[in-house]
Amino acid sequence: MQQLQSIKGVNAILTSGKAPSAMAGADVLRKMTEHQKDLRIIVAGGVTKDNISELHQLTGASQYHGKRIVGELF
């Protein structure tokens, strides 16, 4: 993460916490969220409208990425 911080223009990391899914990487995501002040941590990897509340409780993150967060749009 220090290397990413040194790159001009990089201000966020989209990650599942080094796991196949955000749920599986929730512990790492929480640590990243708690200790990272200069880069925004965007939780990704299987984030849906059905699990975003639980992920928020587990990670404490404020930003999430997922095509299934809002449900059906059409």
Phi, psi and omega in degrees: 000330177297322178296318179295321179298330183280350180272119180299132178096344177275117182229004180208154176234124175266116188209155172255012180077035180061032181227165179297337179213161178297323178298317180291331181260016187303321180296315178294319179299320178298314179298318179298315181296319182289324188260348183261117181252333185271333179246137175283137177260118179254114183285129181217165177108080178079024178283127180227171176296338181277337182241001184295324178295316178294319178299320179297317178296320183285324188256331184073010181288161179246353180229140184223150179230132176178138181284348181251018181290318185269356181080203181285130178262340183240000000 
